[in-house]
């Protein structure tokens, strides 16, 4: 079994003279909840379509669950919820799921039970007999989510899954992602709702102009701790000494700002200061939010849209 | 094959539930009612006038059968174009196709499945309408058409040509553009057919060749002319040119070409659809 659920090398897609994805190199380990972040037009959806085989790459390649991009058979093990899920609106949710179940090659026996369980899971058990055209935007998205989970996929692509969902719907998506993680599935989450990504993802990649410009773990969040110290006297030797605990040490009147390499260095830092006889009036630390990271990585001109 | 049949079933179900299929059936039944009523009163009136000239009556019945089937052919072509007109373009623009194409099914199955469903629908429509015309003539005029199945098969082949063009057009064109192109194809073939017929009367070979070449590019109307010829071996020469008359009969090779045309156009649609970003 390959170690990575998704692995791509220099994936590129051009539409005429427009480069949608310039060079996408990704390695998403199995079982990871991976966030794919970027401003509008950064190539997120095209990247996702490349991975799903909906769009063929102009150059480069990769594998999904060990199969080359575009492989048809592997799609039975992949779930996908498009950004604006739509299907033939004359079908009801049960018919929709039944059809997709058959397309996925699920055996007829047991399919109905699985469909009922999924409808209950996404909160559509009372509306399963109604045609999709009578559904609200949120209900349609819930039906789409059920469709994505139908084949008990090993890898699930969610493209802006909560667009159109109310707070309860968003909570549902978050719970579903946790359940998928617990079941060992890999989740590829495309979103620009950073709070949502922060709450669910293990790791994120920032995409800009069709390139991954930064990747980071969210769980350990190395180097993401901003520290602010109010000390009696901040001379140059103190600043040099502080550099051993982190990076970006700056001084502003009595305030020293720096970025600690990890939370574990803080007690050590305090001990070191006190040991040197420095008057320490205040030590504050703050974890950088994903939004701040986003703005820093993308630049001020590329705030999430 | 499993995927193709599933897509065909979905397409059948979806189209059946749409108003357009209902509208086509209602309009068709309206036409059949008018046609059957006219035949009933028309031939009763003829019979009431005393002994009839059997040859004249037979020619009249033949002409009326072909006229009725001419309308049926036109309606079947319209159904073959209008039912699938947005099946690919609409699903591509709405995003429905993304959910479908990300399943473990070859894109060829999507194209061929849809084609099969619409072909079955067109065939059912043709059988209902054509059957209605033929039976009306049998019941009210006592006229038994010399051939029914072969002409209907040719009409279905003509409609299948238009269906394939429409499906192929939907891969890249928007719904409205696709409609214009499909009817354009039919219109060109239609006028070329007339040109070929009329010029054949004057033995103008250049125009006949132009007509034949256009029929090669769009063989739908040629299938109607071949069907019309097979339905009226006697009357064909009497009627001469006109929508129901056949002076220049499309050959069996043209029928073979129409079959090949359907396969080629459908193959092209699959090839294009496999390459198309969705």
Interface residues (C-beta under 8 A of the other chain):
Chain A: X13 X15 X49 X52 X53 X54 X55 X56 X72 X73 X74 X75 X76 X78 X80 X82 X83 X84 X85 X86 X87 X88 X90 X91 X95 X99 X100 X102 X103 X104 X105 X144 X147
Chain B: X2 X3 X6 X10 X13 X14 X17 X18 X94 X95 X96 X98 X99 X100 X101 X102 X103 X104 X105 X106 X275 X277 X278
